[in-house]
Amino acid sequence: MFAKIYQPAASAMQSGRGNSNKWVLEFVSKTPTIIDPLTGNARSTDMRSQLELRFDTMEAAVAYAKANDIPYRVSQTKTRKRISRSYADNFAYDRKLPWTH
């Protein structure tokens, strides 16, 4: 069983960047999840798949994995390009994009 180290991305419903600078060490489950026919909930017998450790830096997460002999894989995240716009740009005379509504 190996661990995946990554920096979680904000969901599409979030505009803020809170807790996006933390690194997560999460174990990947070997056993598949079983769907309960009565309730429809997913269940698993692997307790490590529910464990999620948060670290301030990637180096701290890698050091923890090495200290505990946990095989790991690091996933680098893509940086988000933010285009700064103001509300007044919607009404500019030299607007580059056409008004759509």
Sequence and secondary structure as in RCSB ss.txt:
>XXXX:A:sequence
MFAKIYQPAASAMQSGRGNSNKWVLEFVSKTPTIIDPLTGNARSTDMRSQLELRFDTMEAAVAYAKANDIPYRVS
QTKTRKRISRSYADNFAYDRKLPWTH
>XXXX:A:secstr
  EEEE     TT  S TT S EEEEE  SS  EE TTT  EE S SGGG EEEESSHHHHHHHHHHTT  EEEE
           GGGGG TT SS    
